Amino acid sequence: MAAAATLPDQPTGNRPMTVRIRLADKEDVPHIHRLIHQMAVFERLTHLCSATESSLSATLFNPDLRPFHSFTVLILELSSTPPSHPPQQNPDSPFSEIIRTIHPVGPIEDPEAETFRSSKGGDWIVGGFVLFFPNYSTFLAKPGFYIEDIFVRECYRRMGLGRMLLSAVAEKAVEMGYGRVEWVVLDWNENAIRFYDEMGAKMLQEWRICRLTGEALQAYGRKKKEE
């Protein structure tokens, strides 16, 4: 494997970097697919990952679906170029871009910088994403957001980017008058558990996830249909 290279115009350490969080669209599907694959590798679940670019495009960006009222993806990008002006907001967009400046402690080397060049041009590089959708609490009698996946690429971790993505979802939930944001975490991921605990998230130890999928789902679905 070739050594990680720091490109002249990619985000580097020891100087400020600009972070942008924006609403994803169909052009981002190749990057979303790559991020999902990297997440599956990190979680040791590649044997369960069958998503393709075409299936993601068809299900996430169906024109009949509205962001924040259905499946929604926010993309996090980084740039070594300071913003020259405030973000240009589209008044018709349901999400206003979030722009932040961070100060990395050390140098950052991204061996996949070219692969993750933003679909929107410029020197932006995709660093992570969050995918979520509405759910509902009968106890609160309010909708909420369920975060299916949140992921930051390895070379950009421990920089507060995961917190930024979570905050973006939480801010939108508050804006919409929703009652809660929830997600799950793997029990071996001690760093994530510590991070979520520090931010004030409650760990519901008494709950267990129940899931019908694959052959079990198909078999039960057929059984109920035949009754």
C-alpha positions as protocol buffer text, in pm:
chain_id: "A"
residue {
  index: 1
  type: MET
  ca { x: 0 y: 0 z: 0 }
}
residue {
  index: 2
  type: ALA
  ca { x: 132 y: 344 z: -93 }
}
residue {
  index: 3
  type: ALA
  ca { x: 214 y: 586 z: 185 }
}
residue {
  index: 4
  type: ALA
  ca { x: -50 y: 840 z: 268 }
}
residue {
  index: 5
  type: ALA
  ca { x: 13 y: 1163 z: 82 }
}
residue {
  index: 6
  type: THR
  ca { x: -73 y: 1517 z: 184 }
}
residue {
  index: 7
  type: LEU
  ca { x: -194 y: 1692 z: -128 }
}
residue {
  index: 8
  type: PRO
  ca { x: -109 y: 2061 z: -170 }
}
residue {
  index: 9
  type: ASP
  ca { x: -474 y: 2168 z: -163 }
}
residue {
  index: 10
  type: GLN
  ca { x: -624 y: 1909 z: 72 }
}
residue {
  index: 11
  type: PRO
  ca { x: -695 y: 1973 z: 442 }
}
residue {
  index: 12
  type: THR
  ca { x: -373 y: 1965 z: 646 }
}
residue {
  index: 13
  type: GLY
  ca { x: -293 y: 1994 z: 1012 }
}
residue {
  index: 14
  type: ASN
  ca { x: -144 y: 2285 z: 1211 }
}
residue {
  index: 15
  type: ARG
  ca { x: -363 y: 2544 z: 1039 }
}
residue {
  index: 16
  type: PRO
  ca { x: -733 y: 2625 z: 1046 }
}
residue {
  index: 17
  type: MET
  ca { x: -969 y: 2412 z: 840 }
}
residue {
  index: 18
  type: THR
  ca { x: -1319 y: 2493 z: 727 }
}
residue {
  index: 19
  type: VAL
  ca { x: -1593 y: 2237 z: 790 }
}
residue {
  index: 20
  type: ARG
  ca { x: -1919 y: 2239 z: 598 }
}
residue {
  index: 21
  type: ILE
  ca { x: -2230 y: 2033 z: 673 }
}
residue {
  index: 22
  type: ARG
  ca { x: -2484 y: 2031 z: 392 }
}
residue {
  index: 23
  type: LEU
  ca { x: -2786 y: 1838 z: 273 }
}
residue {
  index: 24
  type: ALA
  ca { x: -2687 y: 1551 z: 45 }
}
residue {
  index: 25
  type: ASP
  ca { x: -2840 y: 1493 z: -295 }
}
residue {
  index: 26
  type: LYS
  ca { x: -2825 y: 1231 z: -569 }
}
residue {
  index: 27
  type: GLU
  ca { x: -2481 y: 1346 z: -686 }
}
residue {
  index: 28
  type: ASP
  ca { x: -2339 y: 1239 z: -350 }
}
residue {
  index: 29
  type: VAL
  ca { x: -2443 y: 873 z: -385 }
}
residue {
  index: 30
  type: PRO
  ca { x: -2096 y: 744 z: -487 }
}
residue {
  index: 31
  type: HIS
  ca { x: -1943 y: 902 z: -175 }
}
residue {
  index: 32
  type: ILE
  ca { x: -2227 y: 782 z: 48 }
}
residue {
  index: 33
  type: HIS
  ca { x: -2174 y: 429 z: -84 }
}
residue {
  index: 34
  type: ARG
  ca { x: -1800 y: 446 z: -12 }
}
residue {
  index: 35
  type: LEU
  ca { x: -1864 y: 577 z: 339 }
}
residue {
  index: 36
  type: ILE
  ca { x: -2112 y: 298 z: 411 }
}
residue {
  index: 37
  type: HIS
  ca { x: -1859 y: 40 z: 296 }
}
residue {
  index: 38
  type: GLN
  ca { x: -1587 y: 189 z: 519 }
}
residue {
  index: 39
  type: MET
  ca { x: -1830 y: 191 z: 809 }
}
residue {
  index: 40
  type: ALA
  ca { x: -1911 y: -177 z: 748 }
}
residue {
  index: 41
  type: VAL
  ca { x: -1539 y: -255 z: 757 }
}
residue {
  index: 42
  type: PHE
  ca { x: -1499 y: -62 z: 1084 }
}
residue {
  index: 43
  type: GLU
  ca { x: -1797 y: -239 z: 1241 }
}
residue {
  index: 44
  type: ARG
  ca { x: -1683 y: -581 z: 1108 }
}
residue {
  index: 45
  type: LEU
  ca { x: -2015 y: -623 z: 927 }
}
residue {
  index: 46
  type: THR
  ca { x: -1916 y: -631 z: 561 }
}
residue {
  index: 47
  type: HIS
  ca { x: -2096 y: -966 z: 524 }
}
residue {
  index: 48
  type: LEU
  ca { x: -2423 y: -782 z: 589 }
}
residue {
  index: 49
  type: CYS
  ca { x: -2360 y: -490 z: 356 }
}
residue {
  index: 50
  type: SER
  ca { x: -2534 y: -534 z: 19 }
}
residue {
  index: 51
  type: ALA
  ca { x: -2607 y: -169 z: -63 }
}
residue {
  index: 52
  type: THR
  ca { x: -2519 y: -52 z: -413 }
}
residue {
  index: 53
  type: GLU
  ca { x: -2507 y: 293 z: -566 }
}
residue {
  index: 54
  type: SER
  ca { x: -2822 y: 221 z: -764 }
}
residue {
  index: 55
  type: SER
  ca { x: -3017 y: 92 z: -463 }
}
residue {
  index: 56
  type: LEU
  ca { x: -2909 y: 391 z: -252 }
}
residue {
  index: 57
  type: SER
  ca { x: -3004 y: 634 z: -526 }
}
residue {
  index: 58
  type: ALA
  ca { x: -3347 y: 478 z: -572 }
}
residue {
  index: 59
  type: THR
  ca { x: -3434 y: 462 z: -203 }
}
residue {
  index: 60
  type: LEU
  ca { x: -3269 y: 772 z: -56 }
}
residue {
  index: 61
  type: PHE
  ca { x: -3339 y: 1021 z: -331 }
}
residue {
  index: 62
  type: ASN
  ca { x: -3678 y: 926 z: -463 }
}
residue {
  index: 63
  type: PRO
  ca { x: -3832 y: 1256 z: -585 }
}
residue {
  index: 64
  type: ASP
  ca { x: -4150 y: 1180 z: -387 }
}
residue {
  index: 65
  type: LEU
  ca { x: -3959 y: 1191 z: -57 }
}
residue {
  index: 66
  type: ARG
  ca { x: -3899 y: 1513 z: 137 }
}
residue {
  index: 67
  type: PRO
  ca { x: -3582 y: 1560 z: 344 }
}
residue {
  index: 68
  type: PHE
  ca { x: -3646 y: 1553 z: 721 }
}
residue {
  index: 69
  type: HIS
  ca { x: -3986 y: 1395 z: 659 }
}
residue {
  index: 70
  type: SER
  ca { x: -3823 y: 1079 z: 526 }
}
residue {
  index: 71
  type: PHE
  ca { x: -3470 y: 940 z: 485 }
}
residue {
  index: 72
  type: THR
  ca { x: -3220 y: 1227 z: 512 }
}
residue {
  index: 73
  type: VAL
  ca { x: -2843 y: 1242 z: 466 }
}
residue {
  index: 74
  type: LEU
  ca { x: -2616 y: 1523 z: 577 }
}
residue {
  index: 75
  type: ILE
  ca { x: -2266 y: 1533 z: 431 }
}
residue {
  index: 76
  type: LEU
  ca { x: -1967 y: 1674 z: 619 }
}
residue {
  index: 77
  type: GLU
  ca { x: -1687 y: 1821 z: 409 }
}
residue {
  index: 78
  type: LEU
  ca { x: -1354 y: 1985 z: 489 }
}
residue {
  index: 79
  type: SER
  ca { x: -1141 y: 2242 z: 313 }
}
residue {
  index: 80
  type: SER
  ca { x: -807 y: 2407 z: 380 }
}
residue {
  index: 81
  type: THR
  ca { x: -939 y: 2728 z: 222 }
}
residue {
  index: 82
  type: PRO
  ca { x: -1100 y: 2979 z: 460 }
}
residue {
  index: 83
  type: PRO
  ca { x: -1450 y: 3083 z: 357 }
}
residue {
  index: 84
  type: SER
  ca { x: -1441 y: 3406 z: 157 }
}
residue {
  index: 85
  type: HIS
  ca { x: -1805 y: 3489 z: 231 }
}
residue {
  index: 86
  type: PRO
  ca { x: -2099 y: 3355 z: 432 }
}
residue {
  index: 87
  type: PRO
  ca { x: -2255 y: 3037 z: 290 }
}
residue {
  index: 88
  type: GLN
  ca { x: -2498 y: 3103 z: 10 }
}
residue {
  index: 89
  type: GLN
  ca { x: -2828 y: 2970 z: 137 }
}
residue {
  index: 90
  type: ASN
  ca { x: -3100 y: 2851 z: -95 }
}
residue {
  index: 91
  type: PRO
  ca { x: -3430 y: 2990 z: 37 }
}
residue {
  index: 92
  type: ASP
  ca { x: -3609 y: 2686 z: -105 }
}
residue {
  index: 93
  type: SER
  ca { x: -3383 y: 2439 z: 77 }
}
residue {
  index: 94
  type: PRO
  ca { x: -3509 y: 2283 z: 403 }
}
residue {
  index: 95
  type: PHE
  ca { x: -3156 y: 2295 z: 549 }
}
residue {
  index: 96
  type: SER
  ca { x: -2915 y: 2584 z: 590 }
}
residue {
  index: 97
  type: GLU
  ca { x: -2550 y: 2490 z: 544 }
}
residue {
  index: 98
  type: ILE
  ca { x: -2343 y: 2487 z: 861 }
}
residue {
  index: 99
  type: ILE
  ca { x: -1993 y: 2635 z: 834 }
}
residue {
  index: 100
  type: ARG
  ca { x: -1739 y: 2601 z: 1115 }
}
residue {
  index: 101
  type: THR
  ca { x: -1365 y: 2656 z: 1158 }
}
residue {
  index: 102
  type: ILE
  ca { x: -1156 y: 2399 z: 1342 }
}
residue {
  index: 103
  type: HIS
  ca { x: -790 y: 2391 z: 1444 }
}
residue {
  index: 104
  type: PRO
  ca { x: -640 y: 2042 z: 1415 }
}
residue {
  index: 105
  type: VAL
  ca { x: -369 y: 1961 z: 1666 }
}
residue {
  index: 106
  type: GLY
  ca { x: -143 y: 1771 z: 1428 }
}
residue {
  index: 107
  type: PRO
  ca { x: -93 y: 1706 z: 1057 }
}
residue {
  index: 108
  type: ILE
  ca { x: -363 y: 1521 z: 866 }
}
residue {
  index: 109
  type: GLU
  ca { x: -282 y: 1281 z: 583 }
}
residue {
  index: 110
  type: ASP
  ca { x: -567 y: 1163 z: 366 }
}
residue {
  index: 111
  type: PRO
  ca { x: -469 y: 886 z: 122 }
}
residue {
  index: 112
  type: GLU
  ca { x: -814 y: 900 z: -38 }
}
residue {
  index: 113
  type: ALA
  ca { x: -845 y: 1274 z: -80 }
}
residue {
  index: 114
  type: GLU
  ca { x: -893 y: 1256 z: -456 }
}
residue {
  index: 115
  type: THR
  ca { x: -1149 y: 974 z: -426 }
}
residue {
  index: 116
  type: PHE
  ca { x: -1353 y: 1179 z: -181 }
}
residue {
  index: 117
  type: ARG
  ca { x: -1348 y: 1511 z: -368 }
}
residue {
  index: 118
  type: SER
  ca { x: -1683 y: 1681 z: -320 }
}
residue {
  index: 119
  type: SER
  ca { x: -1945 y: 1649 z: -592 }
}
residue {
  index: 120
  type: LYS
  ca { x: -1997 y: 2024 z: -553 }
}
residue {
  index: 121
  type: GLY
  ca { x: -1651 y: 2124 z: -672 }
}
residue {
  index: 122
  type: GLY
  ca { x: -1388 y: 2338 z: -505 }
}
residue {
  index: 123
  type: ASP
  ca { x: -1129 y: 2182 z: -276 }
}
residue {
  index: 124
  type: TRP
  ca { x: -1387 y: 2030 z: -41 }
}
residue {
  index: 125
  type: ILE
  ca { x: -1321 y: 1672 z: 69 }
}
residue {
  index: 126
  type: VAL
  ca { x: -1593 y: 1448 z: 211 }
}
residue {
  index: 127
  type: GLY
  ca { x: -1509 y: 1350 z: 566 }
}
residue {
  index: 128
  type: GLY
  ca { x: -1827 y: 1187 z: 697 }
}
residue {
  index: 129
  type: PHE
  ca { x: -2204 y: 1165 z: 697 }
}
residue {
  index: 130
  type: VAL
  ca { x: -2512 y: 1107 z: 906 }
}
residue {
  index: 131
  type: LEU
  ca { x: -2826 y: 928 z: 786 }
}
residue {
  index: 132
  type: PHE
  ca { x: -3150 y: 959 z: 982 }
}
residue {
  index: 133
  type: PHE
  ca { x: -3528 y: 956 z: 948 }
}
residue {
  index: 134
  type: PRO
  ca { x: -3839 y: 1039 z: 1154 }
}
residue {
  index: 135
  type: ASN
  ca { x: -3983 y: 807 z: 1415 }
}
residue {
  index: 136
  type: TYR
  ca { x: -4253 y: 862 z: 1675 }
}
residue {
  index: 137
  type: SER
  ca { x: -4282 y: 849 z: 2054 }
}
residue {
  index: 138
  type: THR
  ca { x: -4627 y: 753 z: 2180 }
}
residue {
  index: 139
  type: PHE
  ca { x: -4526 y: 852 z: 2534 }
}
residue {
  index: 140
  type: LEU
  ca { x: -4428 y: 1202 z: 2423 }
}
residue {
  index: 141
  type: ALA
  ca { x: -4690 y: 1218 z: 2146 }
}
residue {
  index: 142
  type: LYS
  ca { x: -4420 y: 1375 z: 1931 }
}
residue {
  index: 143
  type: PRO
  ca { x: -4210 y: 1276 z: 1632 }
}
residue {
  index: 144
  type: GLY
  ca { x: -3836 y: 1237 z: 1668 }
}
residue {
  index: 145
  type: PHE
  ca { x: -3532 y: 1147 z: 1460 }
}
residue {
  index: 146
  type: TYR
  ca { x: -3370 y: 804 z: 1454 }
}
residue {
  index: 147
  type: ILE
  ca { x: -3006 y: 808 z: 1345 }
}
residue {
  index: 148
  type: GLU
  ca { x: -2937 y: 496 z: 1144 }
}
residue {
  index: 149
  type: ASP
  ca { x: -2572 y: 572 z: 1072 }
}
residue {
  index: 150
  type: ILE
  ca { x: -2316 y: 834 z: 1166 }
}
residue {
  index: 151
  type: PHE
  ca { x: -1961 y: 794 z: 1041 }
}
residue {
  index: 152
  type: VAL
  ca { x: -1640 y: 997 z: 1014 }
}
residue {
  index: 153
  type: ARG
  ca { x: -1350 y: 872 z: 806 }
}
residue {
  index: 154
  type: GLU
  ca { x: -1053 y: 753 z: 1011 }
}
residue {
  index: 155
  type: CYS
  ca { x: -810 y: 1031 z: 921 }
}
residue {
  index: 156
  type: TYR
  ca { x: -1058 y: 1295 z: 1041 }
}
residue {
  index: 157
  type: ARG
  ca { x: -1155 y: 1144 z: 1375 }
}
residue {
  index: 158
  type: ARG
  ca { x: -1092 y: 1296 z: 1719 }
}
residue {
  index: 159
  type: MET
  ca { x: -1153 y: 1644 z: 1577 }
}
residue {
  index: 160
  type: GLY
  ca { x: -1509 y: 1694 z: 1699 }
}
residue {
  index: 161
  type: LEU
  ca { x: -1667 y: 1621 z: 1362 }
}
residue {
  index: 162
  type: GLY
  ca { x: -1898 y: 1349 z: 1492 }
}
residue {
  index: 163
  type: ARG
  ca { x: -2025 y: 1593 z: 1752 }
}
residue {
  index: 164
  type: MET
  ca { x: -2093 y: 1848 z: 1476 }
}
residue {
  index: 165
  type: LEU
  ca { x: -2301 y: 1597 z: 1281 }
}
residue {
  index: 166
  type: LEU
  ca { x: -2499 y: 1498 z: 1588 }
}
residue {
  index: 167
  type: SER
  ca { x: -2554 y: 1862 z: 1676 }
}
residue {
  index: 168
  type: ALA
  ca { x: -2683 y: 1932 z: 1326 }
}
residue {
  index: 169
  type: VAL
  ca { x: -2947 y: 1660 z: 1366 }
}
residue {
  index: 170
  type: ALA
  ca { x: -3036 y: 1779 z: 1718 }
}
residue {
  index: 171
  type: GLU
  ca { x: -3069 y: 2140 z: 1603 }
}
residue {
  index: 172
  type: LYS
  ca { x: -3305 y: 2036 z: 1325 }
}
residue {
  index: 173
  type: ALA
  ca { x: -3510 y: 1828 z: 1569 }
}
residue {
  index: 174
  type: VAL
  ca { x: -3547 y: 2129 z: 1801 }
}
residue {
  index: 175
  type: GLU
  ca { x: -3634 y: 2353 z: 1506 }
}
residue {
  index: 176
  type: MET
  ca { x: -3912 y: 2114 z: 1401 }
}
residue {
  index: 177
  type: GLY
  ca { x: -4045 y: 2074 z: 1755 }
}
residue {
  index: 178
  type: TYR
  ca { x: -3949 y: 1706 z: 1774 }
}
residue {
  index: 179
  type: GLY
  ca { x: -3922 y: 1530 z: 2108 }
}
residue {
  index: 180
  type: ARG
  ca { x: -3599 y: 1332 z: 2086 }
}
residue {
  index: 181
  type: VAL
  ca { x: -3309 y: 1199 z: 1882 }
}
residue {
  index: 182
  type: GLU
  ca { x: -3196 y: 841 z: 1933 }
}
residue {
  index: 183
  type: TRP
  ca { x: -2953 y: 587 z: 1793 }
}
residue {
  index: 184
  type: VAL
  ca { x: -2771 y: 267 z: 1889 }
}
residue {
  index: 185
  type: VAL
  ca { x: -2405 y: 196 z: 1955 }
}
residue {
  index: 186
  type: LEU
  ca { x: -2210 y: -130 z: 1937 }
}
residue {
  index: 187
  type: ASP
  ca { x: -2123 y: -254 z: 2286 }
}
residue {
  index: 188
  type: TRP
  ca { x: -1753 y: -297 z: 2201 }
}
residue {
  index: 189
  type: ASN
  ca { x: -1712 y: 60 z: 2071 }
}
residue {
  index: 190
  type: GLU
  ca { x: -1586 y: 206 z: 2399 }
}
residue {
  index: 191
  type: ASN
  ca { x: -1471 y: 534 z: 2245 }
}
residue {
  index: 192
  type: ALA
  ca { x: -1817 y: 602 z: 2103 }
}
residue {
  index: 193
  type: ILE
  ca { x: -1989 y: 500 z: 2427 }
}
residue {
  index: 194
  type: ARG
  ca { x: -1766 y: 735 z: 2626 }
}
residue {
  index: 195
  type: PHE
  ca { x: -1831 y: 1016 z: 2376 }
}
residue {
  index: 196
  type: TYR
  ca { x: -2209 y: 973 z: 2387 }
}
residue {
  index: 197
  type: ASP
  ca { x: -2206 y: 954 z: 2765 }
}
residue {
  index: 198
  type: GLU
  ca { x: -2006 y: 1277 z: 2791 }
}
residue {
  index: 199
  type: MET
  ca { x: -2252 y: 1460 z: 2567 }
}
residue {
  index: 200
  type: GLY
  ca { x: -2540 y: 1361 z: 2796 }
}
residue {
  index: 201
  type: ALA
  ca { x: -2698 y: 1079 z: 2596 }
}
residue {
  index: 202
  type: LYS
  ca { x: -2875 y: 816 z: 2805 }
}
residue {
  index: 203
  type: MET
  ca { x: -2769 y: 453 z: 2760 }
}
residue {
  index: 204
  type: LEU
  ca { x: -3084 y: 240 z: 2781 }
}
residue {
  index: 205
  type: GLN
  ca { x: -2935 y: -85 z: 2909 }
}
residue {
  index: 206
  type: GLU
  ca { x: -3275 y: -247 z: 2971 }
}
residue {
  index: 207
  type: TRP
  ca { x: -3376 y: -233 z: 2602 }
}
residue {
  index: 208
  type: ARG
  ca { x: -3285 y: -487 z: 2334 }
}
residue {
  index: 209
  type: ILE
  ca { x: -3308 y: -445 z: 1958 }
}
residue {
  index: 210
  type: CYS
  ca { x: -3539 y: -692 z: 1784 }
}
residue {
  index: 211
  type: ARG
  ca { x: -3493 y: -731 z: 1411 }
}
residue {
  index: 212
  type: LEU
  ca { x: -3654 y: -935 z: 1136 }
}
residue {
  index: 213
  type: THR
  ca { x: -3443 y: -938 z: 823 }
}
residue {
  index: 214
  type: GLY
  ca { x: -3330 y: -1161 z: 538 }
}
residue {
  index: 215
  type: GLU
  ca { x: -3477 y: -1510 z: 524 }
}
residue {
  index: 216
  type: ALA
  ca { x: -3657 y: -1473 z: 859 }
}
residue {
  index: 217
  type: LEU
  ca { x: -3838 y: -1163 z: 734 }
}
residue {
  index: 218
  type: GLN
  ca { x: -3934 y: -1330 z: 407 }
}
residue {
  index: 219
  type: ALA
  ca { x: -4055 y: -1644 z: 583 }
}
residue {
  index: 220
  type: TYR
  ca { x: -4266 y: -1459 z: 838 }
}
residue {
  index: 221
  type: GLY
  ca { x: -4405 y: -1229 z: 571 }
}
residue {
  index: 222
  type: ARG
  ca { x: -4516 y: -1526 z: 361 }
}
residue {
  index: 223
  type: LYS
  ca { x: -4665 y: -1698 z: 667 }
}
residue {
  index: 224
  type: LYS
  ca { x: -4882 y: -1402 z: 759 }
}
residue {
  index: 225
  type: LYS
  ca { x: -4991 y: -1359 z: 398 }
}
residue {
  index: 226
  type: GLU
  ca { x: -5104 y: -1722 z: 378 }
}
residue {
  index: 227
  type: GLU
  ca { x: -5311 y: -1704 z: 698 }
}
